[in-house]
Amino acid sequence: MKKVFEIYIKTTPERLWEAITNGEMRSKYNFGARIKSDWKAGGRYEQSHPSSHTLLGEGQNLEVDPPRRLVQTMVALWDDDVKKEGASRITWEIEPVGDSCHLTVTHDQLREGANEQLYGGWPMILSGLKTLLETGELLTTPGSLMYATPSSRR
């Protein structure tokens, strides 16, 4: 199964790349989760949150071509149901369009009928990314705030 999400964001490719790969920036639109990696092809990455005692996700950087393309495997770890799904793949593609960027996120190598938690958050994540880069503000949707408070435990 494959899910494709597209969005236009008024920003530069370099700034968009930074928002995708910088742990602090990413936490502002990705449910509070931080990403940590050396951002080299073949390198590992981890997603975590200060309020969680375990990793939320992990994977490998398959292709790293700043500021145009990032391909990663992803293993979701935030609960037992998503752990059972195993690895999937996420591809971030950035294409400059005038003073903006066309961002396409393809989440594939999902099994047919995969748990919706794996891909259902993408519209909110990408909306938060767009809002952050264009206004400097954060979305305050329930999903965006899921890991916002220290008392949250997953």
C-alpha positions as CSV (number, residue, x, y, z in Angstrom):
1,M,0.0,0.0,0.0
2,K,1.2,3.5,-0.8
3,K,0.0,6.9,0.5
4,V,1.1,10.2,-1.2
5,F,0.7,13.6,0.4
6,E,1.5,16.9,-1.4
7,I,1.7,20.4,-0.1
8,Y,3.0,23.8,-1.3
9,I,4.9,25.8,1.3
10,K,6.2,29.4,0.8
11,T,9.8,28.8,1.8
12,T,13.2,27.9,0.3
13,P,14.3,24.3,-0.3
14,E,17.2,24.9,2.3
15,R,14.8,26.1,5.0
16,L,12.4,23.2,4.3
17,W,15.2,20.7,4.5
18,E,16.3,22.2,7.8
19,A,12.7,21.9,9.2
20,I,12.7,18.2,8.2
21,T,16.1,17.3,9.6
22,N,16.5,19.6,12.6
23,G,15.3,17.8,15.7
24,E,14.1,21.0,17.5
25,M,12.2,22.3,14.5
26,R,10.7,18.9,13.7
27,S,9.4,18.6,17.2
28,K,7.3,21.7,16.7
29,Y,5.1,20.1,14.0
30,N,5.6,16.4,14.5
31,F,3.6,15.6,17.7
32,G,6.5,17.0,19.8
33,A,8.7,14.1,18.7
34,R,12.4,14.9,18.0
35,I,14.4,13.2,15.3
36,K,18.2,12.5,15.7
37,S,20.5,11.3,13.0
38,D,23.9,12.0,11.3
39,W,21.9,12.5,8.1
40,K,24.2,10.3,6.0
41,A,23.0,7.6,3.6
42,G,23.1,4.3,5.5
43,G,22.9,6.1,8.8
44,R,20.4,5.4,11.5
45,Y,17.8,7.8,12.9
46,E,15.7,7.8,16.1
47,Q,12.5,9.6,17.1
48,S,12.0,10.3,20.7
49,H,10.2,12.6,23.2
50,P,11.3,13.7,26.6
51,S,8.0,12.5,28.1
52,S,8.5,8.9,26.7
53,H,10.8,6.4,28.2
54,T,11.1,4.5,24.9
55,L,11.8,5.4,21.3
56,L,8.7,6.4,19.2
57,G,10.3,5.3,16.0
58,E,13.6,4.4,14.3
59,G,14.9,3.6,10.9
60,Q,17.7,4.0,8.3
61,N,18.5,6.9,5.9
62,L,18.5,5.2,2.5
63,E,19.1,8.3,0.4
64,V,20.1,11.8,1.6
65,D,20.3,14.4,-1.1
66,P,20.0,17.9,0.6
67,P,17.9,19.9,-0.1
68,R,16.0,17.8,-2.6
69,R,15.3,14.3,-1.4
70,L,15.3,12.1,1.7
71,V,14.4,8.4,1.7
72,Q,14.1,6.6,5.0
73,T,12.8,3.3,6.4
74,M,10.5,3.7,9.4
75,V,9.7,1.3,12.2
76,A,7.0,2.8,14.5
77,L,7.5,1.9,18.1
78,W,4.9,4.0,20.0
79,D,2.6,1.0,20.8
80,D,2.4,-2.7,20.3
81,D,-0.2,-2.5,17.4
82,V,2.1,-0.4,15.2
83,K,5.2,-2.3,16.2
84,K,3.6,-5.4,14.6
85,E,3.5,-3.5,11.2
86,G,7.3,-3.7,10.8
87,A,9.2,-1.4,8.5
88,S,7.8,1.0,5.9
89,R,9.5,3.7,3.7
90,I,9.1,7.4,3.7
91,T,10.3,9.6,0.8
92,W,10.5,13.4,1.1
93,E,10.8,15.2,-2.2
94,I,11.3,19.0,-2.4
95,E,10.9,20.8,-5.7
96,P,11.3,24.6,-5.9
97,V,8.4,26.4,-7.5
98,G,9.0,30.2,-7.7
99,D,9.3,31.5,-4.2
100,S,7.8,28.3,-2.7
101,C,8.4,24.6,-2.6
102,H,6.3,21.7,-3.7
103,L,6.7,19.0,-1.0
104,T,5.7,15.4,-1.8
105,V,5.8,12.8,1.0
106,T,5.3,9.2,-0.1
107,H,4.8,6.7,2.6
108,D,4.9,3.2,1.0
109,Q,5.9,-0.4,1.6
110,L,2.9,-0.5,3.9
111,R,1.0,-3.8,4.0
112,E,-2.6,-3.7,2.6
113,G,-4.8,-2.7,5.5
114,A,-1.9,-1.3,7.6
115,N,-2.7,0.3,10.9
116,E,-3.9,3.9,10.1
117,Q,-1.7,5.3,12.9
118,L,1.3,4.8,10.6
119,Y,0.1,7.2,7.9
120,G,-3.0,9.0,9.3
121,G,-1.1,11.8,10.9
122,W,0.6,13.1,7.7
123,P,-2.0,15.7,6.9
124,M,-1.6,17.2,10.4
125,I,2.2,17.0,10.3
126,L,2.4,18.7,7.0
127,S,-0.1,21.3,7.9
128,G,2.0,22.0,11.0
129,L,5.2,22.2,8.9
130,K,3.6,24.7,6.5
131,T,2.2,26.8,9.4
132,L,5.6,26.9,11.2
133,L,7.6,27.9,8.1
134,E,5.1,30.4,6.8
135,T,4.0,32.1,10.0
136,G,6.3,30.9,12.8
137,E,3.3,29.7,14.7
138,L,2.5,26.2,15.9
139,L,-0.8,24.3,15.3
140,T,-2.7,23.6,18.4
141,T,-4.7,20.6,17.1
142,P,-5.1,17.7,19.6
143,G,-2.7,15.5,17.6
144,S,-0.1,18.3,17.5
145,L,-0.3,18.5,21.3
146,M,-0.2,14.8,21.9
147,Y,3.3,14.7,23.4
148,A,3.4,18.4,24.4
149,T,3.1,18.0,28.1
150,P,5.6,16.2,30.3
151,S,2.8,14.2,31.9
152,S,2.0,12.5,28.6
153,R,3.3,8.9,28.6
154,R,3.4,6.6,25.6
